[in-house]
Amino acid sequence: MARYTPGVMPTNPADWPEYFRVEHAKIAQAMETPSERFTWETLYAPPNKYGEGTTVKADGTTWNPGSGAGTYQYRGGAWRFLG
């Protein structure tokens, strides 16, 4: 997914409908545009919400899901080290 950067919201309420129409179109375009890369932010604690298939990057010290720093996926009720 491509990055979405919101525009500046107009101060005049009469301009809001057009602003929201444009912003929704930009969000839809960003969601449909493939990205050439994906970067995970390093987590220092487990995510608040996760489920089957959640993939994260752990720092390995403050939060070590089992094999030190690296990428993990939550599968079968446990964090699995991917590398």
Buried (B, 14 or more C-beta within 10 A) or exposed (E): EEEEEEEEEEEEEEEEEEBEEEBEEBEEEBEEEEEEEEEEEEBEEBEEEEEEEBBBBBBBEEBBBEBEEBEBBBEEEEBBEEE
